[in-house]
Amino acid sequence: MRRKEALDPTAALAGPKFSEAFQQELDELFRWRRDVRRFRTDPLPDGLLERLVERAEMAPSVGLSQPWRFVRVKSPYRRKLVVENFEAANREALSAYTGEQAQNYAQLKLAGLREAPEQLAVFADTTTSSGAGLGRRTMPQMLQYSVVCAVHMLWLAARAQGVGVGWVSIFDPEALVKCLGVPESWDLVAYLCIGYPVEQHTDPELDRQRWERRNKVVVMIER
């Protein structure tokens, strides 16, 4: 039996102390974390994307499974296939609306696929043996949720560098897996457009375009 290491009771109390100024800046970062669709084509500085992915990998994951798989999409041919996939899915989505709502939908800019200098497809490896299944026997979707945490870590880290991120979800995910040539056991969680924003806003674009109003009321139910 492995001997349990004694814990220093003072070590648990020696966590970092964040100043009020830092907490205010963190609140500001949360407000500026916006979904970006309009990008400049300027490239990111060398090494920045890799550093953002390193921050993403600091995210929590179920059973320490670390199921995230990042695919940097650079090939013009593959990017063309991604755009075609999006446009087909977007046409299908438009057909589900009618009247004024259809007109509004058709005018929305829902992706920066043609402009964003960096694009990441982020997958959950559903067959990973890491973590030995801990925490996902009854909730296997925790793998995907872990990847979502990693995406959000990357998003905040990018915004702290003045870089915008846009999460595109209008795809045929199975076709995207094939066009990117990744294992079929990888489940698409996010396709991210990354680059410097053309414009800066603290409010959601869909709110500005009057597609939906952001609910400012936090609803918490007690049982």
N, C-alpha and C positions, 0 to 999 in steps of 0.2 A: 504494500500500500504506500502510495506517495505521501511523504511527510508534508503536512500543511505548513506553509511558511507563516511565521508570525507577522502580523500587520502592525506597523507603527501607528498608534492611535492618533498621533499628531499629524501624520502625513495626510490623512483623509480631510483634515481641516485646513490644509495648506493650498487650497485651490486658488486659481487666479482671481484677482480683484479688478473689476473693470470700472473705470471712472465714470462719473455721470456724463462727462463730455463724450466718452466713447459710446455709452448707451444711447445718447441723442444721435450720434452719427450712425449708429446701427439702425435706429428707427428711420433715419433719412434714407439709408440704403434700402430698407424694406419698401419705402414709398417709391423709390426710383426703380425698383425692380419691375420693369414693364416688359410685356411681350412685344418685341420689335419686328416690324414687317418691312420697314424702309431702311435700307443699308447703303452706306458708301461702299465703293468697291476697293478702297484702300486695303492693302494686306495688313494683317496683324504683325507686330514685331516678332522677330524670330524667337521661338521658344515659348511664347506666351500661351499658345493653345495647349502645349504640353503641360505647362504649369497649372492651367485651369483644370485639366483632367486629373492632375495630381491632387488638387483640392477636392474634386469630386470623389476621389477614391478614399477620402477621409470620412465619407458618409457611413452611418450605421447600416448594418445588413443583418438579416435574419440568420441566426446561427453562425455569424461571421462567414457567411457563404460568399460574399463579394461577387454577386452574379452578373455585375455590369460588364458589358463588352462594348467598347467604343470603336466605331469604324469611321475613319476620316475619309470623306468622299471627295476626291480631287480629280479623278478622270473626267474629262469633258464628255466622253461617251456615257459614262454611268450617270453623270449629272443630267444629261439629256433624258435618259430613261426615267430618272426621278421626277423631272418636270412633267414628262408625258404621263406618268402614273398619277401625279397630283392633278393635272388638268382633267384627266378622265374621271377621277373620283370627285372632283369639284363640280363637273357637269352633272354627275349623278346626284350630288347633294343639292344642287340648284333645282333639279326636277322635283324635289320633295316639297318645294315651297310654291306658293301661288300668289298672284296679285301683287300688292305693294311690298309684301315681305320678300317675294322673289326678286323684285326690282332692287330692293335694298341689299339683298344678298349678292346680287350680280355686281354691285358697285364696291363691295368690300375688297380690300387688299388683304389676302389671307396668308401670304407667304412671301419671303424674300429670296426665293430659290434662284433667281436669275442674277441677283446682285451680291448676295452675301459672299464674302471671300472665303469663309470657312464653313463647312457643313459636316456635322457629326450625326451618324445614325447610332442610336444607343439601344442595345438589346439586353434582354435578360436570358442568360444561359439556363434553360429549364432542366438541363441534365447534369448540372454541376454536382460533383460529389463533395465539394467543400461545404463544411458545416454539418455533414452527415445527416441532413434532413431535420436538424433541430429547429423547432418552431414553425415548421411548415407542413407537418403531417396532416393537420386539420385545416390549415389555411395555406395551400400551396401558392396562392397569389402573393404571398409575402415576398417572394423573389422579385416580382414586378414592382411591388411597393418599395423594396430596397433600392431598386434602380431609380425610381422616382426621387427618392431622397438624394441620390448621387447627382441627378440632373439639377435639383434645386441648389445643391451646394455649388455646382459649377456656375449656375445662373447668378448667384449672389457674388461669387468671386469675380466673375466677368464684369458685373456692374460696378464693383469696387475699382476696376481698372478702366472704367469708362466705356466698356465694351457692351454691346447689346446682344440679346439672345432672343430668337423667335422659335417657338415650339410649333411645328407643323404636324397636324394629325389627320389631314385629309389625304389618305393614301389607301391603296389596297396593300395591306401589310405583307401578305403572302407573296405577292408579285415583287414587292420591294426586297424581300429576303432573297428571291431568285436573282434579281438584277444586280444585287450587290455581291452575290456569290458567297454568302455566309451559310453556316450550317442551318438546316431546317429546324433544328431544336432551339435556335435562337428566336426569341419572341420580341418583335419590335415594340419598344416602349415609347421612344421619342425620336423625332428627326429634328435636329437643331440647326438653324441658320445663325451664324455668329459673325459679328463685325461691328464697325462703328456706326451708330445710328445717324441718319440724315437729320432727324429732328428729335427734340427731347420733350418728354411729357411725364407727368406724375400720375395722370389719370389713364385708365384703360382706353385703347383705341375704339373698342366696341361701344364704350360709353359715349365717346365723342361722336361716333357715327350713329348714335341713337338706335343701335341694335338691341342693347339691353342696358338697364341701369344697374350700377353696382349697389348691392344691398349694404348699407352702412350699419345695420343692426346685427350684432352677434347674438345668435340664439343658442342658449344653453338650457337643456332640459334636465331637471332633477328627477330622480326616481327613488 
